Amino acid sequence: MGKKLYVGNLPFSATDQILADTFAQCGTVESAKIIIDRDSGRSKGFGFVEMSSDAEAQKAITAFNGQDYDGRPMTVNEARPMEPRTGGGGGGGRGGDRSGGGGGRW
């Protein structure tokens, strides 16, 4: 059991401090972070909470998974390591020849 928890299905109004205060009911919160979209600056609706012990993390999962938060049932479970990104994502070239004969004057 890891100490870092994934917290999903959060309302966009959730903040790091609210998340920390909520999870403090189950023990010592080492960190709490809502993930923000870098383009819009708005919450992505999920975050991570790190508890100080495995027992506290398990207590938080039991207490908060499925609990209502502003009309939304929270998802709380052990955070998994981020999977490495594989090839092709994020941009990539179009390929092809760009010489395109623009046609000259006669």
C-alpha positions in Angstrom: 0.0 0.0 0.0 1.5 3.3 -1.0 1.0 6.6 0.9 0.3 8.6 -2.3 -3.4 8.7 -3.2 -5.2 9.6 -6.4 -8.3 11.7 -5.8 -10.6 12.0 -8.8 -14.0 13.4 -9.8 -13.4 16.6 -7.9 -15.4 19.8 -8.6 -13.5 22.5 -10.3 -13.9 24.6 -7.2 -11.6 22.3 -5.2 -8.3 23.7 -3.9 -5.1 22.3 -2.5 -6.0 23.6 0.9 -9.5 22.2 0.9 -8.1 18.8 -0.1 -5.5 18.9 2.6 -8.0 19.9 5.2 -10.4 17.2 4.2 -7.8 14.4 4.2 -6.4 15.6 7.6 -9.4 14.0 9.2 -7.6 10.7 8.5 -4.1 11.6 9.6 -1.1 13.8 8.7 -1.2 15.1 5.2 2.3 15.4 3.7 1.1 17.1 0.6 -2.1 17.9 -1.4 -2.1 19.1 -5.0 -4.9 19.7 -7.4 -3.7 19.2 -11.0 -4.2 22.4 -13.1 -4.6 22.6 -16.9 -1.6 24.6 -18.1 -3.6 26.2 -21.0 -6.8 27.2 -19.2 -5.4 27.5 -15.7 -8.5 25.6 -14.5 -8.5 22.4 -12.3 -8.5 19.2 -14.3 -10.8 17.7 -11.6 -8.3 15.4 -10.0 -5.3 15.6 -7.7 -3.0 13.8 -5.3 -2.7 13.6 -1.6 0.3 12.1 0.2 -0.4 10.7 3.7 2.3 10.2 6.3 1.7 6.4 6.6 0.2 3.5 4.8 -2.4 3.1 7.5 -3.5 6.7 7.2 -3.7 6.3 3.4 -5.9 3.2 3.8 -8.1 5.0 6.3 -8.5 7.9 3.8 -9.5 5.5 1.0 -12.1 3.8 3.2 -13.4 7.1 4.5 -13.6 9.1 1.2 -13.9 6.8 -1.8 -17.4 7.3 -3.1 -18.2 10.1 -0.7 -20.1 13.1 -2.0 -18.1 16.3 -2.6 -20.3 19.1 -4.0 -22.6 16.6 -5.6 -19.9 14.4 -7.1 -18.8 11.0 -5.7 -15.0 11.2 -5.1 -12.7 8.5 -6.4 -9.9 7.8 -3.9 -7.4 5.1 -4.5 -3.7 4.3 -4.4 -1.8 6.4 -7.0 0.0 4.4 -9.6 3.3 5.5 -11.1 3.0 7.6 -14.2 3.4 5.5 -17.3 6.2 6.6 -19.6 5.0 8.3 -22.8 5.6 6.3 -25.9 6.6 7.5 -29.4 4.4 9.7 -31.6 2.6 11.7 -29.0 2.6 15.5 -28.8 3.0 17.0 -32.2 5.0 15.0 -34.6 5.8 16.0 -38.2 3.5 15.7 -41.1 6.0 14.2 -43.4 5.8 14.4 -47.1 7.6 16.6 -49.6 7.1 20.3 -49.3 8.5 21.3 -52.6 5.0 21.6 -54.0 5.7 23.4 -57.3 4.1 26.8 -56.7 3.8 27.5 -60.4 5.7 30.4 -62.0 4.7 33.0 -64.5 4.7 32.3 -68.2 
